[in-house]
């Protein structure tokens, strides 16, 4: 009977097993991931950028090779990718710790009491708390940008997502200047040297604006070509071209935002950084919801550029007073 035949077929070809991520395997990498973050922070804090690059390249390189070998060649599938991460993170973490230990100056090592000093540890917690709040506020701003843009329809939402890539690409090298500012400013503040401090601020700002200006020029000239590469939907291409100018200027608007974050983190003035971020987020929310009913997606992009610019300008405005407290 047809019903019996269907039953036999169902027994002969059982349903595929549900997709399950091998969480126990992936969780094993968590301690090594934290070690690698600490190693990266140490190297960047000591201005050993080349060593930090080598560590990160090894982590990703081993992960890529093992993911292909275990996941594809040995057909371990998702489990193979998970174990590749565990192996890659653990090898680099152990190797980096051994390397750092061998080069550690034990004669000038801090005492146990210095390492476990309660006020210093609490200051570290406060610094991380403020950075975390800053990061959550930043994520909230981009999520809100997407949320508001979604009300204009799927085409505008897709166009905004494409255009945001121009800002994210610029963010990679702007973040590099922020890291440089952290290192240089941290040394200057720790040594109580005002001249290197202001020199670091000027140089990172100058080169940040130079590269951001170059990026803006490239996007304005060749932005249409990049849009065509990123999507084949004609209506999305047309929509993205309308707002391309706004996206082009996000790099310039974000220079001080990134650079000042680096300055304030390097100087451990995290409270000011957190407060100015929350203030800028409040302005972005007000501008986003206040301008879009009148100006549509143009108002949303203006609000985003305002948010980026305000973050940097507010921190720059209070920078002299904060510097006077340290240097006198």
C-alpha positions, 0 to 999 in steps of 0.5 A: 500500500502507498502508506506502507511504502512511505513508512518503509521509506521513512525507516530506510532514510532517517531524518538528519541529525540536528546540527550540534556545536561541540561545545565541550571541545570549544569550551576547552579553549577558553582558558587559553584564549584568556591567556592569549588576550593577556599576552597580547595586552602585555606585548602591546603595553610594552610597545612590542607590536611585532611580537603581538603580530606574530602571536596573533598570526600564529593563532590564526594560521594554526587555526586555519590549517587545522580547521582544513585538516581536521574539518575537511580532510579527516571529515570531523566537520564542525567538531574538527573546527572546534578542536582546531581552535582548541589546539591552536589557542593552546599551542600558542598560549603555552609557547608564548608563556614559555617565551615570555618566562625565559625573557623575564627579568627575575631580578626586578620581578614584582613581589607577591604583595605588589601583585596582590595589592588590593587598591591596584587590583580594584583600580584595574577592575574599575578600568575594565568596568568602564571600558566594558560599559563603553563597549556596550554603549558602542554596540548599542549605538550600531544596533540602534542604527540598524533598528532605526534603518530597518523601518525604511524597508529591506532595501534601505537596510541592506544599503546601510549594511553595505555602506557601514563596511566603509566605516568598519574598514577605516576602523581597522587602522583607526584602531591601530592609532588608538593602540599606538596612543595607548602605548605612547600616552601610557609611558608619558603619563607613567613617567610624568613627561608632558612633552611626549604626551602632547607629541603622541596626541598630535602625531596620532591625531595628524596621521589619523586624519591623513589616512581618514581623509584618504579613505574618504577621498577613495570612497567618494571617487570609487565608492560606486565600484565598491558597491557593485562588488558587494551586491548584485541587487540593482535596487540596493546599489541605487539606494546605497549610492544615495547615501554614499557621501554620508558613509564616506565621511564616517572615517573623518568623523571617527578619527578623534573618537578612536584616538581619544579612546586610546589616549584616555585608556593609556592614561587610565582616565576611563571614567571620562571616556565612559561618561562621554560615550554615554553622553554621545549615545544619548545625543545619537538616540535623540538625533536618530529618532528626532531627525528620521521622521523628517529627513528619513535615512539621511537623518539617520546617517547624520546622527551616526556622524554626529555620534562619532564626532561628538565622542571625540570632540567632548574628550578632546575638550576636557583633555587639557584639564585632565592633563594639568591634573597629572603634569601640573 
